[in-house]
Amino acid sequence: MKKIVFLTTLILFTITLFSQNHTLTLKQNVINNGYNFWIYTPYGYDTLQEKTPLIIFLHGASLCGNNPDKVLRYGPLHAINMGRRIDAIVLAPQNPGGSWQPKKINDVLEWVKTNYKSDTNRIYVIGMSLGCYGTLDYAATYPDKIAAAMAICGGTTMKNYDNMAKLPLWILHGTNDKAVPHKYTKVIADYLKSQKKDGRFRYDLLQGESHTSIAKVLYLKKTYEWLLSHNLQDENREVNRNISIKTADLKNAYSDMSRNAKKPTVRR
């Protein structure tokens, strides 16, 4: 009897130990002529029986290149390293330069779906600046693949915005953005509203926020709560309007992070 109790305790301890690990893995040259990328697996990924939600992060122009460590400078992976808990797989490709290509983003996603236990009904995209362009372009190209998207301080290369109305989409922009003025996203909002296609669309201008300061959205707990609240299986694919992000939130973006949290194990 004591032996059984001991073995049970050992198994439970092992499960608990592994569930406390989270990892950050670099993948290079796994997709022919494709993006290299980082992939984060959250606490409990190795022991959970359920498939895990997946968030794709698309960075801005300053992180383009062939040095993958640049992708860790800001965004969800940096937030995790600072103590923000995100209970999802986070996929962060690196764009070597130029516009984000929806097909190449999708190639990475399909590779991850094949090789990781991801929930295909709970896939999300978030990006800022150049990554906002990538997010909106991807959402317009593959609106039925992602459960929700959040696009921050950018624009789109798409000439037709209709597909952006097919999924829950939240665009945020600062009124004091000198790098990419908010007119580049307002034109989308105005069009969808004029066509009465804004039922799944949200657009928020944050007063006084600049191109740099609005990046704090990527560190907010609310941001990931909003994304993860959506599911492709939802009958009407309604956009969550119960979570708001205000200028005051950005001022306290880092206040509730667990600064003493264990950093992810990095694998190269």
C-alpha positions as CSV (number, residue, x, y, z in Angstrom):
1,M,0.0,0.0,0.0
2,K,2.8,2.4,0.9
3,K,4.5,1.6,-2.4
4,I,1.3,2.5,-4.3
5,V,1.0,5.8,-2.4
6,F,4.6,6.6,-3.1
7,L,4.3,5.9,-6.8
8,T,1.1,7.9,-7.0
9,T,2.8,10.9,-5.2
10,L,5.8,10.6,-7.5
11,I,3.6,10.7,-10.6
12,L,1.6,13.7,-9.4
13,F,4.9,15.4,-8.5
14,T,6.3,14.7,-11.9
15,I,3.1,16.0,-13.7
16,T,3.2,19.2,-11.5
17,L,6.9,19.7,-12.2
18,F,6.5,19.4,-16.0
19,S,3.3,21.6,-15.9
20,Q,5.4,24.4,-14.5
21,N,7.7,24.5,-17.5
22,H,7.2,26.7,-20.5
23,T,9.5,26.8,-23.4
24,L,10.6,29.1,-26.2
25,T,12.0,27.4,-29.3
26,L,13.7,28.8,-32.4
27,K,12.8,27.2,-35.7
28,Q,15.0,28.0,-38.7
29,N,14.9,26.7,-42.3
30,V,12.1,24.2,-41.6
31,I,9.9,25.7,-44.3
32,N,11.4,26.0,-47.8
33,N,11.6,29.7,-48.8
34,G,9.6,30.5,-45.7
35,Y,9.9,32.6,-42.5
36,N,12.0,31.5,-39.6
37,F,10.1,31.7,-36.3
38,W,10.0,31.5,-32.6
39,I,7.4,29.3,-31.0
40,Y,6.4,29.5,-27.3
41,T,4.6,26.6,-25.5
42,P,2.9,27.6,-22.3
43,Y,2.8,26.1,-18.8
44,G,1.2,22.7,-18.9
45,Y,1.4,22.2,-22.7
46,D,3.2,18.9,-22.4
47,T,0.7,17.4,-19.9
48,L,-2.6,18.9,-21.1
49,Q,-4.9,16.5,-22.9
50,E,-6.7,19.3,-24.7
51,K,-5.3,21.2,-27.7
52,T,-3.9,24.6,-27.0
53,P,-5.0,28.0,-28.5
54,L,-2.5,29.6,-30.8
55,I,-1.6,33.3,-31.2
56,I,0.4,34.6,-34.2
57,F,2.4,37.8,-33.5
58,L,3.6,39.9,-36.5
59,H,6.3,42.4,-35.6
60,G,7.0,45.9,-37.0
61,A,9.7,47.0,-39.4
62,S,12.3,47.6,-36.7
63,L,12.5,43.9,-36.0
64,C,12.9,42.8,-39.7
65,G,16.1,41.0,-40.7
66,N,17.9,37.7,-40.2
67,N,18.8,38.0,-36.5
68,P,16.0,36.1,-34.7
69,D,16.8,37.6,-31.3
70,K,15.4,40.9,-32.6
71,V,11.9,39.4,-32.4
72,L,12.3,39.1,-28.7
73,R,12.7,42.9,-28.2
74,Y,9.0,43.7,-27.9
75,G,5.6,42.0,-28.2
76,P,4.1,38.9,-26.6
77,L,7.4,37.0,-26.2
78,H,9.0,39.9,-24.5
79,A,5.9,40.3,-22.3
80,I,6.1,36.6,-21.3
81,N,9.8,37.1,-20.5
82,M,8.8,40.1,-18.3
83,G,6.2,38.0,-16.4
84,R,3.0,38.2,-18.4
85,R,1.3,34.8,-18.4
86,I,-0.3,33.9,-21.8
87,D,-2.0,30.5,-21.8
88,A,-1.5,29.9,-25.5
89,I,1.1,28.8,-28.0
90,V,2.7,32.0,-29.4
91,L,4.0,31.9,-32.9
92,A,6.3,34.8,-33.8
93,P,7.8,34.6,-37.4
94,Q,10.6,37.0,-38.4
95,N,10.1,39.0,-41.6
96,P,13.5,39.4,-43.3
97,G,12.2,42.6,-45.0
98,G,9.5,44.1,-47.1
99,S,5.7,43.5,-46.6
100,W,4.4,40.5,-44.7
101,Q,3.2,37.9,-47.1
102,P,-0.1,36.2,-46.1
103,K,0.8,32.9,-47.8
104,K,4.2,32.7,-46.0
105,I,2.4,33.4,-42.7
106,N,0.0,30.7,-43.5
107,D,2.8,28.3,-44.4
108,V,4.2,28.7,-40.9
109,L,0.8,28.3,-39.4
110,E,0.2,25.1,-41.3
111,W,3.6,23.7,-40.2
112,V,2.8,24.5,-36.6
113,K,-0.6,22.9,-36.8
114,T,1.0,19.7,-38.1
115,N,3.8,19.6,-35.5
116,Y,2.1,21.1,-32.3
117,K,-1.1,20.4,-30.4
118,S,-2.9,23.5,-31.4
119,D,-6.7,24.2,-31.3
120,T,-7.6,25.0,-34.9
121,N,-10.8,26.7,-33.7
122,R,-8.8,29.1,-31.5
123,I,-6.2,30.7,-33.7
124,Y,-5.6,34.4,-33.4
125,V,-3.4,37.1,-35.1
126,I,-2.1,40.3,-33.5
127,G,0.4,42.7,-35.0
128,M,1.6,46.3,-34.9
129,S,2.9,48.8,-37.4
130,L,4.2,46.7,-40.3
131,G,2.7,43.8,-38.4
132,C,-0.7,45.6,-38.4
133,Y,-0.4,45.6,-42.2
134,G,0.4,41.9,-42.1
135,T,-2.5,41.2,-39.6
136,L,-5.1,42.9,-41.7
137,D,-3.7,41.4,-45.0
138,Y,-3.8,38.0,-43.5
139,A,-7.3,38.4,-42.0
140,A,-8.6,39.6,-45.3
141,T,-7.0,36.6,-47.1
142,Y,-7.9,33.9,-44.6
143,P,-10.9,35.2,-42.6
144,D,-12.2,31.7,-42.0
145,K,-9.0,30.4,-40.5
146,I,-8.7,32.7,-37.5
147,A,-11.0,33.2,-34.6
148,A,-10.1,36.9,-34.1
149,A,-7.5,39.5,-34.9
150,M,-6.2,42.6,-33.3
151,A,-4.3,45.2,-35.5
152,I,-2.4,48.1,-33.9
153,C,-1.2,51.3,-35.5
154,G,-0.7,50.4,-39.2
155,G,-2.8,49.9,-42.3
156,T,-3.3,47.4,-45.0
157,T,-2.2,46.8,-48.6
158,M,-5.6,45.4,-49.5
159,K,-7.8,47.4,-51.8
160,N,-11.0,45.5,-50.8
161,Y,-11.9,45.5,-47.1
162,D,-15.0,43.3,-47.3
163,N,-13.3,40.1,-45.9
164,M,-12.3,42.0,-42.8
165,A,-16.0,42.1,-41.8
166,K,-16.1,38.3,-41.7
167,L,-14.3,37.8,-38.4
168,P,-14.0,39.5,-35.1
169,L,-11.5,42.3,-35.7
170,W,-10.3,45.1,-33.4
171,I,-8.1,47.9,-34.7
172,L,-6.5,50.3,-32.3
173,H,-4.6,53.4,-33.3
174,G,-3.1,56.4,-31.4
175,T,-4.3,60.0,-32.4
176,N,-0.7,61.2,-32.0
177,D,0.9,58.6,-34.3
178,K,3.3,60.4,-36.5
179,A,4.9,57.3,-38.1
180,V,1.7,55.8,-39.4
181,P,-1.2,58.3,-39.1
182,H,-4.5,56.9,-38.0
183,K,-6.1,57.9,-41.4
184,Y,-4.7,54.6,-42.6
185,T,-7.0,52.6,-40.4
186,K,-9.9,55.1,-40.3
187,V,-10.5,54.5,-44.0
188,I,-11.2,50.9,-43.1
189,A,-13.5,51.8,-40.3
190,D,-15.4,54.3,-42.4
191,Y,-15.9,51.9,-45.2
192,L,-17.2,49.0,-43.1
193,K,-19.5,51.4,-41.3
194,S,-20.8,52.9,-44.5
195,Q,-21.5,49.4,-45.9
196,K,-23.1,48.3,-42.6
197,K,-20.5,45.6,-42.3
198,D,-19.1,46.6,-39.0
199,G,-21.1,44.1,-36.8
200,R,-17.9,42.2,-36.0
201,F,-15.6,45.2,-36.2
202,R,-14.2,47.4,-33.5
203,Y,-12.2,50.6,-33.9
204,D,-10.7,52.6,-31.1
205,L,-8.6,55.8,-31.3
206,L,-6.6,56.2,-28.2
207,Q,-6.2,59.9,-27.5
208,G,-2.7,61.3,-27.4
209,E,-1.0,57.9,-27.9
210,S,2.0,57.8,-30.2
211,H,3.3,55.0,-32.5
212,T,5.6,53.9,-29.7
213,S,3.4,54.3,-26.6
214,I,0.5,52.3,-28.1
215,A,2.8,49.3,-28.2
216,K,2.0,48.8,-24.6
217,V,-1.2,47.1,-25.8
218,L,0.9,44.1,-26.4
219,Y,1.7,43.8,-22.7
220,L,-1.9,44.1,-21.4
221,K,-3.6,41.1,-19.8
222,K,-6.8,42.4,-21.4
223,T,-5.4,42.0,-24.9
224,Y,-5.0,38.3,-24.5
225,E,-8.2,37.8,-22.7
226,W,-10.0,39.5,-25.6
227,L,-8.3,37.4,-28.2
228,L,-8.9,34.1,-26.4
229,S,-12.5,34.8,-25.8
230,H,-13.3,34.1,-29.4
231,N,-13.8,30.7,-31.1
232,L,-14.4,29.7,-34.7
233,Q,-17.2,27.4,-33.5
234,D,-19.2,30.3,-32.1
235,E,-22.4,30.3,-34.1
236,N,-22.4,34.0,-34.9
237,R,-18.7,34.7,-34.5
238,E,-19.6,37.8,-32.5
239,V,-17.0,40.3,-31.5
240,N,-16.3,40.7,-27.8
241,R,-17.3,44.3,-26.8
242,N,-17.1,43.7,-23.1
243,I,-13.4,44.3,-22.8
244,S,-12.1,47.8,-23.4
245,I,-8.6,49.2,-23.7
246,K,-8.2,52.9,-22.6
247,T,-5.2,55.2,-22.3
248,A,-5.2,54.7,-18.6
249,D,-4.7,50.9,-19.2
250,L,-1.5,51.6,-21.1
251,K,-0.1,53.6,-18.2
252,N,-0.4,50.5,-16.0
253,A,0.5,47.9,-18.6
254,Y,3.2,46.3,-16.6
255,S,1.8,46.7,-13.1
256,D,0.2,43.2,-12.7
257,M,3.1,41.2,-14.2
258,S,4.7,38.5,-12.1
259,R,8.2,39.9,-12.1
260,N,9.6,36.9,-10.2
261,A,8.0,34.4,-12.6
262,K,10.2,31.7,-14.1
263,K,11.4,32.7,-17.5
264,P,10.8,30.2,-20.4
265,T,13.4,27.7,-21.2
266,V,15.0,28.7,-24.5
267,R,15.9,26.1,-27.1
268,R,17.8,26.9,-30.3
